[in-house]
Amino acid sequence: MPLNKQILLVSRPQGEASVDNFRLVQTETPPLADGQVLVQHHYLSLDPYMRGRMNEGKSYAAPQPLNEVMIGGTVGQVVESRHPRYAVGDWVVGMGGWQEYSVVDANQPGVLRKVDVSRIPPSHYLGAVGMPGVTAWYGLVKIIEPKAGQTITVSAAAGAVGSAVGVLAKQRGCRVVGIAGGPDKCAYVRDELGFDDCIDYREHRDLKSLAGALKAACPNGIDGHFENVGGMVLDAVMLRANAFSRVALCGMIAGYDGQPLPMLNPALILINRMRIEGFIVSEHMEVWPEALAELGELVGSGRYRPRESIAHGIASAPEAFLGLLKGRNFGKQLVKLV
Ligand SMILES: NC(=O)c1ccc[n+]([C@@H]2O[C@H](COP(=O)([O-])OP(=O)(O)OC[C@H]3O[C@@H](n4cnc5c(N)ncnc54)[C@H](OP(=O)(O)O)[C@@H]3O)[C@@H](O)[C@H]2O)c1
């Protein structure tokens, strides 16, 4: 059986997470029992939610246990099988964790999903045609409920979720305005993803300036907003929100290191009769087939070309993850393992 490099969570962060919270170990993969398969991971997905799992505190999901392999989505190939439904060479998506191999009890429902890599590269099953893509689809389609001609804004617009939100909203005939950090990200959002406009929030250091930029980019106000960041970005959007507008509250990455993110003017929710709704994509498994079908078609046909940031080797995962929390990724953050 092959040797397996793994990254464990060994301590919980106080404030900012650091590489010292993780440890690289090497173990032997155990021999397979009946019903099990051995998966070699080609890509590991790094996602902002992992920062929340590093904390002890109560949240919508249980904390990551200490001294165990960090949780994470993976795509890879079956290299050994003692399960009749899986053959050596099959491509599968699962929650293999921060390691090179995983032994999976394939009888458990939903633990592995076979994927077709003939039209869609395997890595996209962790991004645009995976959990982040479905997240975008759910928040946009089920919460924002966009109509043609409406103006939709999205923060962290160059990222895995944000880019898919914009592409899906353009498909529905909306005016789409992204908010992202830096001129390169904004150029990608506008020129390659086809958003109508993108605001570089780093050029707008205060609320008045950011709200002014939103006013210029959204002359008819904002009908729907997809929030990934929180803080000043959300405050500025609230100032431009139309009556009966909707906000899909997907993430608040600006506060993931623990500091509270107050909302400046919640009275605007009443004044504008707004609907603000948080959601967790894994609680809406019923939409996954429909969402994945649309996203798979967009990516497979080349109409949506998702961008990726790729780190190499399992040892690079902690640094790449910390970079994601600082906006150093450009598109879906992955670790290539093979
Ligand atoms: N509710 C759910 O079920 C669900 C599921 C998946 C993801 N999410 C959330 O969706 C959001 C996006 O996730 P993703 O996987 O697509 O990540 P991502 O956008 O690919 O990467 C994170 C991006 O967030 C921005 N960012 C990081 N720190 C920031 C800060 N302090 N202030 C402002 N922006 C910051 C950076 O972009 P800039 O350089 O443009 O600032 C960074 O590139 C996250 O909030 C995540 O937690 C929620």
The ligand as a Gaussian input file, in Angstrom:
#p B3LYP/6-31G(d) Opt

LIG

0 1
 N      -22.853000      29.640000       2.550000
 C      -22.259000      28.633000       1.936000
 O      -22.780000      27.521000       1.856000
 C      -20.917000      28.865000       1.304000
 C      -20.321000      27.904000       0.474000
 C      -19.108000      28.203000      -0.150000
 C      -18.490000      29.441000       0.073000
 N      -19.081000      30.328000       0.915000
 C      -18.474000      31.656000       1.142000
 O      -18.353000      32.295000      -0.106000
 C      -17.293000      33.234000      -0.044000
 C      -16.393000      33.039000      -1.245000
 O      -15.821000      31.742000      -1.173000
 P      -14.870000      31.210000      -2.333000
 O      -14.631000      29.787000      -2.070000
 O      -15.432000      31.627000      -3.631000
 O      -13.509000      31.990000      -2.073000
 P      -12.787000      32.970000      -3.099000
 O      -13.707000      34.089000      -3.397000
 O      -12.248000      32.161000      -4.222000
 O      -11.561000      33.491000      -2.256000
 C      -11.772000      34.342000      -1.194000
 C      -11.697000      35.814000      -1.674000
 O      -12.285000      36.617000      -0.683000
 C      -11.687000      37.866000      -0.727000
 N      -11.218000      38.207000       0.624000
 C      -10.435000      37.524000       1.412000
 N      -10.256000      38.156000       2.589000
 C      -10.911000      39.268000       2.511000
 C      -11.075000      40.341000       3.393000
 N      -10.536000      40.354000       4.608000
 N      -11.827000      41.337000       2.985000
 C      -12.350000      41.315000       1.763000
 N      -12.238000      40.307000       0.893000
 C      -11.512000      39.307000       1.258000
 C      -10.483000      37.808000      -1.661000
 O      -10.827000      38.390000      -2.904000
 P      -10.453000      39.930000      -3.197000
 O       -9.005000      39.963000      -3.498000
 O      -11.319000      40.259000      -4.350000
 O      -10.778000      40.680000      -1.953000
 C      -10.285000      36.331000      -1.811000
 O       -9.679000      36.025000      -3.046000
 C      -16.630000      33.033000       1.299000
 O      -17.121000      34.006000       2.185000
 C      -17.085000      31.665000       1.718000
 O      -17.081000      31.485000       3.109000
 C      -20.261000      30.054000       1.530000

